Amino acid sequence: MEMIERVAYYGVRVVIPIYIAQADEIGGLHFSQSDKGFIFMWWALVQSALPVFTGGLADRYGYKRQIAVAILLKGVGYIIMATQRAFWPFFAGCLVLAAGTAIFKPPIQGTFVKTLTEKTSGIGWGFFYMVVNVGGFLGPPLAHFLYGYSWPMVFYGCAALVSMNLLWLLSYRGVDSGADKSTRVWQVVATTARNLLHARLLVFMLIASVFFAALMQLWDMLPNFIVDWVDSSSLAQYLPQFMRSRDFSRGPQITQEWVINFNPLLIIMFVAPLSWYVNKKMRRLTSIFWGFVIASLGLYLAGSSMSIYPCLAGIACFSLGEMMCSPKISEYLGVIAPSDQKALYMGYANIPVAVGWGYGSFAGGQIYERAGEKAGLALKYMSEVLQVKELPDRSRAFAALTEMLGQTPAQVTQLLWDQYDPSRVWVPFAVAGIVAAIALFVFNHFARRWQEINV
């Protein structure tokens, strides 16, 4: 069920930055990068903050019932997104989808963590992360196929796919959470809020929040960056047609979703053996620390050049760091959770994502609109260098500049890169990741004294 849900989710998630904000995307919504950041901020807050409370509700009212509600909500969200093109109705569809995802996560993860022991949790979470990324790997090709029909078909197809989980739910055997079933909703909320005040838990989540502000930009900002700047023609000529973009203005290019797909492919291949190795050789917090460092450096490398090869190398580096830290964050919270609050603590795992992804996406939209978007920089060049008084619409900005200069799209892209250096949009996020790593290093030093927690 987790894999099917992830196929549908990433089928939308990897391409939606293009649908929402790519200036010249045919059939796209053509919202601004700031609008995209605003949507993703609220998406993050709903999807990642709501599980903090739905986790406790799953423990109280049962995992199976909550999974059914989540599947229905996700299907409705996809359908709203398929049918609405105005900002606020589309925004509402995104939030419905986010709410469905928020309700889906804790009971699935709670079921999983109840079957693990402390001995098997390291490898177990590695396998779980691998299955998630099988879904993440299959989603983008599905989206690319459905996009061949139309943008709405991407959303309709994902709605149909996630609805299949209602059939799989029939085979789900209920797992007892161990929680007190007599507690009322307000008592669950009170317990959730009270546990959040534990200093160690609060500090750990704050540090992880800073890192997630950087981590999520691989899916929020890098898709637009690849379409705008990265030249993959030297590699695309050796790849099959279904992996190539339909825009040949700069020669054959690999679609951004296949470039991003390098991330889940590497995770599928290496997360299980890496989790086994790390489980034997490193304490959990040490693994998370090195994951923060390596992923942050990889994120910067991915956006440091117009060449596809540094981009792929950066994604590979990022993926290694992600494999070292992301499963371990969930594992760490699962280990320290009381036996009757496993889903609740799996809900807590979403707080850093909510804060980091929310703020990071909002800031990323502002930063990319100002200093990274090719259409925006084309308008800036026309205004500042060519002294054009009447600027064209943003959706035609790059094409208009190409006509004015009488150069090829590849030449104009290189001109704008040399003039404005859009790679600098990645600097704040790489710095945020390194700051989080330093803070975790200090946290790790104090954690060594906490004998009651196997860190």
N, C-alpha and C positions, 0 to 999 in steps of 0.2 A: 504493500500500500504506500509506503514511504517513497519507493522508487517511482511508481506511477504518478504520485502527486508531484514529485520533483521534475519528471519529464514535462508535465503540463506547465508547472511553474516556470522552469527555466526556458521552456519554449517561448514564453512571453517575456521573461525577465531580461534575456540577453539581447533581444531585438527592440524592446520598448524604448530605450533611449533614442534610437533612430526614429521610430514612429512618432515619438512626442516632439522632438526638438531639432532633428536634422533639417537644416534650412531648405535644402533642395530635394528632399525625399519625395518622390512621386506617391501621392496618396497619403502622405503623412499629415500629422496635425499642424505642424509648423508653429508650435508654441516656442517661446524663447527658452534659452538654457536656464535662465532664472526660474521660469515656470516649471521646467523639469525638476530643478532642485527643490522647489516648493512642494511639488507632488511627491517626490521621493522622501522628503523630510517627514511628511505626514504619513506616508506609507510605512516608513520605518517606525514611527512612534506607535502606530496602531498595531502593526504586525509583531513588533518586538517588545512593546510594553504590556500589551494585553495578556500575553502568556504568564506574566508575573502573577496575575489573578486567576486566569483560567487553569493554571497548573494546580492550584489549591482546589478549585472546583472539580477538576478531573479526579483528584484523590478522593474527594467527598462523594461525588455523584456517579462515578463510574467512567471508565475509559471509553467503552464501546459507544455509549450514548453520545458522548461529546464528539467522537470521531464522525458519527453520522451527521450531526449538525454542521460540522466543519465542511464536509464534502458538499452539502447542499449550498452553503454560503459561497464557497469557491466557484461553483458552477454559475451561480447568479452573478457574481462579480465579473467573470469572463464575458458573459452575455451582455452586461451593461457596457463594458469596454468595447465590445464589438459594434454596438449600435449607436453610441454617443460620440459626437465629435466636438461639441461645445465644451469649454474648459471645465465648468463646475459639474455637469453630469458625468463626464469622463473621470474627473477627480473622485466623484462618489463611487464609481465602479471600482476604481483602484483601492479605495478604502474598504469596500465590501470584500474584495479579494484578500486584502491584508488581514481583515478580521477573521475570515475563514482559515487562513494560514496560521494565524495566532492561536485559534482554538484547536487546530489539528495537531500542532507540535507537541504540547505537553503530554497528552495521553499516549501518543506513539512512543515518545522517549521514556515516559514513565513505565510503560509496558516493558520496554527494552531493559531499562536499568533494574527492574525488579527481577529479571532473569540472570543478572550478572553477580558475580562475587568480586571481592577485592582482588583476587588472584587473576580473574579473567577479564577485568574491566578494561585494562589497557588494550589488549588485542581485540576485545569485543567492540569498543568504541572505534577502533581502526576499521573493522569490517563494516560497522554501521556507516561510517563516513565514506567508505568505498561505495556502498550501495546508493547513498545519497548522490554521489558523483557519477554513478552509472546513469541515474536519472538526469543529472546535469549535463552529461555528455550527449545523451539522446535527444534532449529538448531542442537545442539549436538546429540540428538537421531537420527535425520535424517542423520547426518554425519556417525554415528556409523553403521546405517543400510546400507548406500551406500558403506562404507568401507568394508563391508562383501563381496562385489563383487570385488572391486579394489579401489586403491587410485584415479585414474582418474575419476571413477564414482562419487566420492564426488563432484568434480568440475563440471562435466557435469550435475549432478542433480541440483546443485545450479544455474547453468546457465538457465536451463529450468524453475526452480521455479521463479527466479527474472523476467523472460520474461513474466510471467503471469500478471505482473503489467501493461503491455501494454493494456490488456483487461480492467482492473480496471480503467485505465486512461480515457477510453471512458465515464465513469460515473462521472468524475471529473468536477465540475462546477467551472469555473474560478473565482478567487478572485482578486479584484483590489488592488494592493499594495498601491495605493495612491501616488506613486512616479511620478515625471515628466518624461513622455515618450519621450520627445524631446531631452533629454540629450544624448550625444555620449559616446562611450565606454571609451575614455580617461578621460571624465569628471566623469564617475562613479568611475574609478580607483583613480582619484585625490581626490574625496570626501571620498573614503574609507581610503586613506592614511592620509588625513587631520584630520579626526575624531579620528584616532589612536593616535594623539598627545595630546589628552586630558589627563591631568595628572592622574585624578582619575581612568579613564578607563585603562590607561597603567599600573599603580601600581597594580590594582586589577588583571589584567591578568598575570602580572609577578608573583604575589603570587600564583595564581592558577596553573601556569606552574610548580612551584616547587612541588606542591602536585600531579599533574598528572604524574610526573616522577615516583612516587611511585605507584599511583593507577593502572596504566596500566600493572604493573608486575603480577597482578593476572592472566592476559590472556597471557602474553609474557613468563614469567619465571616459574610460578607455574605449568603449565602442565608438563614441563620437570622434575621439582623437584618431582612431585607426582610419575611419572613413575620411576624415579631413586631411590627414597628413601622411600616414604610413604607406610607403610604396612597396608593394609585394609582387610586382610584375615579374621580377627575376625568378621567383619561386612559383608563382601562379601558372606559368607556362608548362610546368611539369605535373600539374595537378588536374584531376578530372573536372569536367565542366560544372558539375553540381556543387563544387566548392568555390566557384568563381562568382564575382559580382556581376550584376547586369549592367553596370556602368563601366564603359570601356574608354572614357575620355582620357584617362592616364594610362591606357593599356590594360591588359587583363590583370585584375586584382583578386586576391582571396577575400571572400566575404568576412566581415568583422566577426560574425558569429563562429566561423570556423577557426579564426585566430584565437579568440577567447576560449574556444573548445579545447585548446591545448592544455588548459588548466585542469579540467576534470579528467582528461585522458591520462595525464601524469598521475593524478591522485588515484584513479582506478588501478593503475599499474603498480604504484609504489606505496600507497598508504598502509596496507596491511603488513608487508615486511618491515617498513620503516617503524610502524607502531610497535611491532615485536622487538625490534632492535632498541628503540628508545626506551621501551618498558624495562629492558634488561640493564641499560647503561646509564639512564638519567633519572633524576628525580623529576616529578611532574612540573614544578615551577621552573626548573632549569631548562627543560624542553620548551616551555612556553617562552622563556626569555630569548633563547636562540631563534625560535620561530619568529618573534617580533622583529629581531634584527635582520634576518635573512629576507623576510617578506617585504620589509620596508625598502631595503636596497633593491630588491627585484622590481618593486613598483616604480621606483625612479628610473631604473634601467629600461623598463618597457616603454617609457615615454621620452627617452633621451635622444632619439634619433628618428629620421624619416625612413630608415631602412627596416625591413621586416625582421632581419636577423637579430639585432639587439632587442627588438620587441619580443620575439619568441624566447630569447635568452632571459629577458626580464620576467616573462610569465613563468618560465621554468624555475627561476630562482624564487619568485613569489610563491609558487606552488609548493616548493620544498619547505619554505617557512610556514606556509599555511598548514601543511601536514603535521608539522612539529608542534603547532600551538592550538589550532582550533579544536581538534578532538580532545586535547588535554584540558582545555578550559571546561568542557562539558564533563570530562572524567573527574577533574578536580572537585567540581561542585557536587557530582554524584557521590563521590567518596565521603565528603564531609557532611552530606545531608543525613539527617535522622532517618531511621528506617521507615517511618510512616509519613515522610514528607519528600519522597523522591521526585514526584512530578512537580511539586512546589519549587524545589531547588532547580529542576530543569527549566522551570519558568524563569527563575532568577538568571539563568544563563543568557536570557534574551535582553536583560537590562543594558549590558554594555553595547549590544547591537543597536538597541533603540536610541540610546544617547549618542553613540559614535556615528552610526549610519545616518541618523536624523540630522545632526549638526554638520557632519561631513558632506552629505548630499546638498544641503542648503548652501554651505560655503563653496562647495565644488561648482554648483551651478553659477554662482556669482563670479567665481574666479575664471571659469572657462569662458563665460560670456564676455568677460573683460579682456582676457589675455590669450585665449586658446582657440576660440571658434574661428574657422577659416572665413565664413561669411562675414562675421563681425570685423575681422582684420582686413578683409577686402574693402569693406566700407570705410574703415579707418585710413587705409592707404589712399583711397580715392579722395577722401576729405583732406588729409594732411599733406600728401605728396603731389597728387594730381590737381588739387584745389577744385574739385568738382562741387558745384553748388547744389544741384538737384540730384540727390543720391537715389539709386534704385531701391526697390523692396529687398528685404533681407534674403528672400528666397531666390532672387536673381543676382545677388551681389557678386558672387564669384564669376558667373558667366559674363556679367556686364564688364567686369574688370579685364577678363580675358579678351573680350572684344576690343576694349579701349587700347590695350597694350599690343594687340596683334600677335600674341604669343600662344603657345600651347598650354593646356591646363597644367601639365607637369611643370613647365617653366614658371608659370605664375605661382604655383604652389611652392616651388623652391624659393622664388622671390620673396613671398610673404614669410616663409620660414626664416630666411636670412635676415629679413628686416625686423621681425618681432620676436623670434625665438620662443615659440609656444611651449617648448619643453619645460620652461620654468613653472608651468602650472602644477607640476608634480612635486616641486620642492617643498611646499608647506606640508604635504601629506607624508613625504618621506621623513621629514623632520619630526612630525607628530609620532610616527612609528618608533623612531629612535628614542624620543623622550619617554614614550611608554615603556620601552625596554629598560632604560636607565631606572625608572621608577620601580619596575618589577624586580630589578637586581637588588635594590634596597629592601623591597618587601620580602624577597627570597632570603636575604640575610637574617631578618627577624623571624621568618617562618621556621628556620632551623631550630628555634627554641621551643616550638610548639609540638611537643612530643605526642600529644593526643591526636594530632592530625598527621596521617601518613602523606607528607608532601614530597 
